[in-house]
Amino acid sequence: MTSRLIRALALVAIAAFTLLGSGHTARAQIACTVRPDWNSQYSVGAGDNLSRIAQVFGLTTQELAAGNCIANPNLVYAGQILQVPASNGVRRIAFQVFAVTSTVQSQLAAAGMDQWVLGVQAGQTLTVQLATNGGKNILIAYGADGNVLLSDHAEATQFSVVVPTTQDYRIDVRGDVSAPTAYTMAVTIPPLPLPANVAPVIQRIAFVPGTAGANLTGMISATGAADFVLRVLAGQTLVAQVGLSTGYGALIVYGVDGTVLQSAGAGSYYFSRVVPTSQDYIITVRGNGVSVASYALSVYVPPLQ
């Protein structure tokens, strides 16, 4: 009995070791697969992040990362192609950070149709231009409320209209009835102008717990400015970077005690410096002096070592 028991225990141990080893190997060999049911694509733009993109497509950051086999949601790069879902065959048009134009490409079977959707604010101008490699493709556009912006009777390949209502708008591309076609569609939506004589508001920057930075976006008039404030301790490094959708503005940084760390004259969109005093610091994004622009501001303050 004893010898049999010993042999049995030995076999169990060998089997367990083999299973553990093979399991480890199997786990190492398992490859993540991008969601096959997500049949639309999005190209990551400069300054983009997974959280913003996920919000556009109605996903959580974790869902978008898992669907694209991204291990670290904080690591995406400009030009990276992400698969994104289409709802009932309708693909959402997404704009990159700073961009006012989004371009999509697709192929249609003979007599086929692609369906696209995007959100537009009342008063914004929606401009669409369609180019094909041959054949006769046409555009159809209407709101989620049924309001038709462009009917198929127009047989148009381009249109521009000020939309009356804030809502989702559908843009359909109908293919040539006799042959397959490939097309490129450019959709442009400039930002709304800001109201005149609006008093500046200083927004306090708050970092999400456990992080050392924040990303902020908004719009400024040609001669306007966006002001932000945050507290930085003496010896900490304050890093800020801004980008404008059009033209050239300025990034200004100074303390509430009046100490200027970077003036408009520096002509820089990037700032990095160890601050001399523990206090609130103002970060100002100044307009380009020519036109309304959207901006994206990134701020980073690593903890003291």
DAPEVEN-V999363 format. One record per residue. N is the residue number from 1. RES is the residue in one small letter. PSI is psi in degrees with one decimal (NA if undefined). Layout:
n:N res:RES psi:PSI
n:N res:RES psi:PSI
//
This chain:
n:1 res:m psi:-42.2
n:2 res:t psi:-45.0
n:3 res:s psi:-37.9
n:4 res:r psi:-41.2
n:5 res:l psi:-41.0
n:6 res:i psi:-44.0
n:7 res:r psi:-39.7
n:8 res:a psi:-44.3
n:9 res:l psi:-38.0
n:10 res:a psi:-42.5
n:11 res:l psi:-40.4
n:12 res:v psi:-43.2
n:13 res:a psi:-43.0
n:14 res:i psi:-42.5
n:15 res:a psi:-43.1
n:16 res:a psi:-43.3
n:17 res:f psi:-42.6
n:18 res:t psi:-43.4
n:19 res:l psi:-44.2
n:20 res:l psi:-44.1
n:21 res:g psi:-46.2
n:22 res:s psi:-35.0
n:23 res:g psi:-40.9
n:24 res:h psi:-43.4
n:25 res:t psi:-41.1
n:26 res:a psi:-41.3
n:27 res:r psi:-37.5
n:28 res:a psi:-27.9
n:29 res:q psi:-15.0
n:30 res:i psi:123.7
n:31 res:a psi:140.6
n:32 res:c psi:142.8
n:33 res:t psi:127.8
n:34 res:v psi:142.3
n:35 res:r psi:113.8
n:36 res:p psi:-20.7
n:37 res:d psi:-3.9
n:38 res:w psi:100.5
n:39 res:n psi:19.7
n:40 res:s psi:160.1
n:41 res:q psi:152.7
n:42 res:y psi:133.2
n:43 res:s psi:121.2
n:44 res:v psi:132.2
n:45 res:g psi:168.7
n:46 res:a psi:129.8
n:47 res:g psi:0.3
n:48 res:d psi:162.3
n:49 res:n psi:158.7
n:50 res:l psi:-32.3
n:51 res:s psi:-45.2
n:52 res:r psi:-42.8
n:53 res:i psi:-42.4
n:54 res:a psi:-40.1
n:55 res:q psi:-38.7
n:56 res:v psi:-38.9
n:57 res:f psi:13.5
n:58 res:g psi:32.6
n:59 res:l psi:164.8
n:60 res:t psi:160.7
n:61 res:t psi:-39.9
n:62 res:q psi:-39.6
n:63 res:e psi:-43.6
n:64 res:l psi:-41.0
n:65 res:a psi:-46.0
n:66 res:a psi:-39.2
n:67 res:g psi:-20.2
n:68 res:n psi:12.3
n:69 res:c psi:40.8
n:70 res:i psi:113.6
n:71 res:a psi:-39.7
n:72 res:n psi:106.4
n:73 res:p psi:-15.4
n:74 res:n psi:-6.6
n:75 res:l psi:89.9
n:76 res:v psi:156.5
n:77 res:y psi:155.4
n:78 res:a psi:132.9
n:79 res:g psi:-11.1
n:80 res:q psi:134.3
n:81 res:i psi:123.4
n:82 res:l psi:141.2
n:83 res:q psi:135.2
n:84 res:v psi:156.3
n:85 res:p psi:152.5
n:86 res:a psi:136.1
n:87 res:s psi:113.8
n:88 res:n psi:38.1
n:89 res:g psi:-5.3
n:90 res:v psi:123.5
n:91 res:r psi:133.0
n:92 res:r psi:132.8
n:93 res:i psi:124.9
n:94 res:a psi:143.7
n:95 res:f psi:137.9
n:96 res:q psi:162.6
n:97 res:v psi:135.1
n:98 res:f psi:-17.4
n:99 res:a psi:144.2
n:100 res:v psi:-6.2
n:101 res:t psi:136.7
n:102 res:s psi:134.6
n:103 res:t psi:129.7
n:104 res:v psi:153.6
n:105 res:q psi:149.3
n:106 res:s psi:174.0
n:107 res:q psi:145.4
n:108 res:l psi:139.7
n:109 res:a psi:166.0
n:110 res:a psi:129.6
n:111 res:a psi:17.4
n:112 res:g psi:174.0
n:113 res:m psi:134.8
n:114 res:d psi:146.1
n:115 res:q psi:127.2
n:116 res:w psi:157.1
n:117 res:v psi:148.1
n:118 res:l psi:155.2
n:119 res:g psi:137.0
n:120 res:v psi:140.7
n:121 res:q psi:148.1
n:122 res:a psi:132.6
n:123 res:g psi:-16.2
n:124 res:q psi:150.7
n:125 res:t psi:121.5
n:126 res:l psi:118.2
n:127 res:t psi:129.9
n:128 res:v psi:133.2
n:129 res:q psi:131.1
n:130 res:l psi:129.7
n:131 res:a psi:135.2
n:132 res:t psi:166.0
n:133 res:n psi:12.5
n:134 res:g psi:166.1
n:135 res:g psi:-177.2
n:136 res:k psi:98.6
n:137 res:n psi:148.2
n:138 res:i psi:162.3
n:139 res:l psi:147.5
n:140 res:i psi:133.9
n:141 res:a psi:136.5
n:142 res:y psi:157.8
n:143 res:g psi:165.9
n:144 res:a psi:-22.1
n:145 res:d psi:1.9
n:146 res:g psi:-7.2
n:147 res:n psi:120.2
n:148 res:v psi:124.4
n:149 res:l psi:-34.0
n:150 res:l psi:119.9
n:151 res:s psi:166.3
n:152 res:d psi:-19.0
n:153 res:h psi:-24.7
n:154 res:a psi:-23.8
n:155 res:e psi:44.0
n:156 res:a psi:152.1
n:157 res:t psi:1.9
n:158 res:q psi:153.5
n:159 res:f psi:161.0
n:160 res:s psi:125.8
n:161 res:v psi:144.7
n:162 res:v psi:119.5
n:163 res:v psi:143.3
n:164 res:p psi:-20.0
n:165 res:t psi:143.0
n:166 res:t psi:114.2
n:167 res:q psi:179.6
n:168 res:d psi:141.3
n:169 res:y psi:135.9
n:170 res:r psi:137.1
n:171 res:i psi:115.0
n:172 res:d psi:139.8
n:173 res:v psi:113.7
n:174 res:r psi:130.5
n:175 res:g psi:168.7
n:176 res:d psi:138.5
n:177 res:v psi:-17.7
n:178 res:s psi:-15.4
n:179 res:a psi:153.0
n:180 res:p psi:150.3
n:181 res:t psi:157.6
n:182 res:a psi:143.7
n:183 res:y psi:159.9
n:184 res:t psi:130.2
n:185 res:m psi:125.1
n:186 res:a psi:125.6
n:187 res:v psi:124.4
n:188 res:t psi:130.9
n:189 res:i psi:93.8
n:190 res:p psi:151.6
n:191 res:p psi:154.9
n:192 res:l psi:144.5
n:193 res:p psi:147.3
n:194 res:l psi:148.5
n:195 res:p psi:145.6
n:196 res:a psi:156.4
n:197 res:n psi:39.5
n:198 res:v psi:126.0
n:199 res:a psi:137.6
n:200 res:p psi:144.0
n:201 res:v psi:128.1
n:202 res:i psi:119.8
n:203 res:q psi:127.8
n:204 res:r psi:130.0
n:205 res:i psi:128.0
n:206 res:a psi:129.2
n:207 res:f psi:141.7
n:208 res:v psi:135.3
n:209 res:p psi:133.9
n:210 res:g psi:-1.2
n:211 res:t psi:166.4
n:212 res:a psi:21.2
n:213 res:g psi:173.8
n:214 res:a psi:150.4
n:215 res:n psi:131.2
n:216 res:l psi:142.0
n:217 res:t psi:157.8
n:218 res:g psi:-165.6
n:219 res:m psi:148.4
n:220 res:i psi:148.4
n:221 res:s psi:171.7
n:222 res:a psi:-39.8
n:223 res:t psi:10.9
n:224 res:g psi:-175.3
n:225 res:a psi:152.0
n:226 res:a psi:125.5
n:227 res:d psi:134.6
n:228 res:f psi:151.9
n:229 res:v psi:142.8
n:230 res:l psi:154.9
n:231 res:r psi:133.0
n:232 res:v psi:137.3
n:233 res:l psi:149.0
n:234 res:a psi:132.3
n:235 res:g psi:-16.6
n:236 res:q psi:153.3
n:237 res:t psi:125.4
n:238 res:l psi:121.5
n:239 res:v psi:130.3
n:240 res:a psi:143.2
n:241 res:q psi:139.0
n:242 res:v psi:150.8
n:243 res:g psi:142.4
n:244 res:l psi:149.5
n:245 res:s psi:-31.6
n:246 res:t psi:146.9
n:247 res:g psi:-166.7
n:248 res:y psi:126.0
n:249 res:g psi:-137.9
n:250 res:a psi:150.7
n:251 res:l psi:118.4
n:252 res:i psi:137.0
n:253 res:v psi:129.9
n:254 res:y psi:158.1
n:255 res:g psi:159.8
n:256 res:v psi:-15.6
n:257 res:d psi:1.0
n:258 res:g psi:-5.8
n:259 res:t psi:118.4
n:260 res:v psi:121.5
n:261 res:l psi:-31.3
n:262 res:q psi:124.0
n:263 res:s psi:171.1
n:264 res:a psi:-28.0
n:265 res:g psi:-17.5
n:266 res:a psi:-25.5
n:267 res:g psi:32.2
n:268 res:s psi:149.6
n:269 res:y psi:6.2
n:270 res:y psi:140.3
n:271 res:f psi:135.4
n:272 res:s psi:119.6
n:273 res:r psi:147.4
n:274 res:v psi:121.6
n:275 res:v psi:145.6
n:276 res:p psi:-21.0
n:277 res:t psi:144.3
n:278 res:s psi:112.0
n:279 res:q psi:179.1
n:280 res:d psi:141.0
n:281 res:y psi:138.2
n:282 res:i psi:130.4
n:283 res:i psi:121.0
n:284 res:t psi:130.2
n:285 res:v psi:115.1
n:286 res:r psi:143.5
n:287 res:g psi:169.7
n:288 res:n psi:-3.3
n:289 res:g psi:0.2
n:290 res:v psi:-46.9
n:291 res:s psi:165.4
n:292 res:v psi:141.0
n:293 res:a psi:149.5
n:294 res:s psi:150.9
n:295 res:y psi:159.4
n:296 res:a psi:122.1
n:297 res:l psi:127.0
n:298 res:s psi:130.8
n:299 res:v psi:136.1
n:300 res:y psi:129.2
n:301 res:v psi:93.3
n:302 res:p psi:149.3
n:303 res:p psi:156.7
n:304 res:l psi:141.9
n:305 res:q psi:NA
//
